[in-house]
Amino acid sequence: MDGESGPKRRSNETAGVFGEAWQTIRTSSIFVKTVGTLLLTAVLLLSLTPVVAVIPFRAGLGALIIGFWALGLAVVAYHNWPLSMGLSAVHVVLLLHLNGSRLFSDAAANFSSTGLLLILSSIMYVELLVLMIYYAYKISLQRRPRPLAEHPWAGLLFRLDLTLYRLRILVIPVLYVVIVIVTILTFGQIYNDLISFTPNNMIYFSTGETIDPWDTVYFSSVTFFTIGYGDIIPQGRLLKLFVQLEMVIGHLINVFYGAILLNFVVTNIARPRRDN
């Protein structure tokens, strides 16, 4: 008896308060993990963005991308939670498309560099898209949480978990709105970058007028929800390829989130009432 309990007792003593707290967080539901990672990402965003703004383009952006990928991989390797990598990708995507004319100014003369950055940001966006759809589905299947562990922080986390569980029907629409906004802004900036930094004016919108970033965001939103009104017509194979990609992604997002929300309503609202 003592031989079995000895290693466990020493392990508990070694873990200490922070070890128990970390174990409590790890065993909590997706709601608590999401809130914690959002707060961590917000702190990183606020702290690192001013630093990157004063560092030269290539060195600063390259170091940021490598650093966030390393951080995401480390977190995922530790407790197998890919949402952390997705939120790291959000930070990089936002920085890539925040004030794009300034960020891409050093690479404007070299279209291959600009294209590489566009491809990299597009890959990160797709990763974010898949993760947000996956976790919206997981949240729709979330069951009522149970008390976590006998730890001083466990009660607070459980109450937070229970509150978010009761409001979970609002989480799925919030995720939908977030991914729609990110999609529209990302593709809008991609259109603007392609038009601005492609040599010989091979890619443009055939409107006869100058296109500013707000026009590309408008065109992106119209493309996302419809197939376009015809007031802005893309010219150039690469630009048309991205437009078609956004149309496909927009329809898939609307279908997936609609199905997830319908499944949630049927499983958690309509069926329990019918059983009662």
NORSULUR-V449329 format. One record per pair of residues at least 24 apart in sequence whose C-alpha atoms are under 7 Angstrom apart, sorted by sequence separation. I is the first residue (numbers start at 1). J is the second residue. D is the distance in Angstrom with one decimal. If there is no record, write none. Layout:
i->{I & I}
j->{J & J}
d->{D & D}
This chain:
i->{192 & 223 & 96 & 191 & 207 & 225 & 206 & 224 & 65 & 205 & 206 & 93 & 188 & 205 & 206 & 188 & 205 & 206 & 204 & 205 & 93 & 204 & 93 & 185 & 188 & 203 & 204 & 184 & 187 & 203 & 202 & 89 & 136 & 184 & 203 & 184 & 90 & 89 & 86 & 86 & 132 & 86 & 41 & 45 & 57 & 37 & 83 & 191 & 57 & 129 & 118 & 176 & 111 & 111 & 97 & 108 & 97 & 28 & 140 & 137 & 24 & 140 & 24 & 32 & 32 & 24 & 31 & 21 & 29 & 31}
j->{216 & 247 & 121 & 216 & 232 & 250 & 232 & 250 & 92 & 232 & 233 & 121 & 216 & 233 & 234 & 217 & 234 & 235 & 234 & 235 & 124 & 235 & 125 & 217 & 220 & 235 & 236 & 217 & 220 & 236 & 236 & 124 & 172 & 220 & 239 & 221 & 128 & 128 & 127 & 128 & 175 & 131 & 87 & 91 & 103 & 84 & 131 & 239 & 106 & 179 & 190 & 257 & 197 & 198 & 186 & 197 & 189 & 148 & 260 & 260 & 148 & 264 & 149 & 157 & 161 & 154 & 161 & 153 & 161 & 164}
d->{6.2 & 5.8 & 7.0 & 6.3 & 5.9 & 6.4 & 6.5 & 4.7 & 6.5 & 6.2 & 5.4 & 5.5 & 4.8 & 5.5 & 6.4 & 4.4 & 4.6 & 6.7 & 6.2 & 5.8 & 6.9 & 5.3 & 6.9 & 6.1 & 5.3 & 5.6 & 6.9 & 6.4 & 6.1 & 4.7 & 6.1 & 5.5 & 5.6 & 5.4 & 6.5 & 5.5 & 6.9 & 6.8 & 6.5 & 5.0 & 6.9 & 6.6 & 6.8 & 6.7 & 6.6 & 6.5 & 6.5 & 6.9 & 7.0 & 6.9 & 7.0 & 6.8 & 6.6 & 6.4 & 6.8 & 5.5 & 6.1 & 6.5 & 6.9 & 6.0 & 6.4 & 5.3 & 6.1 & 7.0 & 5.9 & 6.4 & 6.1 & 6.7 & 7.0 & 6.5}
